[in-house]
Amino acid sequence: MSKLVFALVTLSVLTIVTSCAKLPRHFASQNASRVITAGTPGHNESASSININTASTAELEKLPGIGKVLAERIVAHREQHGSFRRPEHLLMVRGISDRKFRQISSMVTVE
């Protein structure tokens, strides 16, 4: 009986973890359409892009709509959970809404 409970709990935890890591489908379609309409590779990576995996709070504050508190949350999230694998993972930071992410998405990069 205890093995069955353990298996169910493990399965539940894995399901929750994997569902949290997935992003909404509309981000994939937005990024695909942006690349197609841009017509140039690397459109989102300009010379002034900020690498969210290495940027300090002062650098993050240069992004529109990102103040001191939100910049500190981004850095704290990065330190607690590791590097961002995709810019869209900023949405996991409390205070980064879908709208705010769309405003800054062309100015951020991950390396």
C-alpha positions, 0 to 999 in steps of 0.5 A: 500500500505504501509503495502505491501511495509513494508512486502516486505522490511521485507521479503527481509531483512530476506532473506538476513540475513538468506542467509548470515548465511549459509555456503557453502555446501562443508564445511560440506562434507570436515568436514564429510570426515575428521572425517571419515578418521581420525577414532577417535572422537575429531580429530580436538580438540587437546590439543593445540586447541585455543578457538576462542571465548575466545582467546586474540589477542596474542593467535590468532597470534600463528595460522599460517597465522594470524598476528596482524591485522587479530587477531584484526579483529577476536576479533572485529568481536567476540565483535560486533557479539557475539561468534562464533558458529562454527569454520567455522564462521571465514570465515565471518571475512574479510581476512580469506579465504577458504584456510587460514581457512583450514590451521588453522581449526584443531587448532581452536575450539569453546566452 
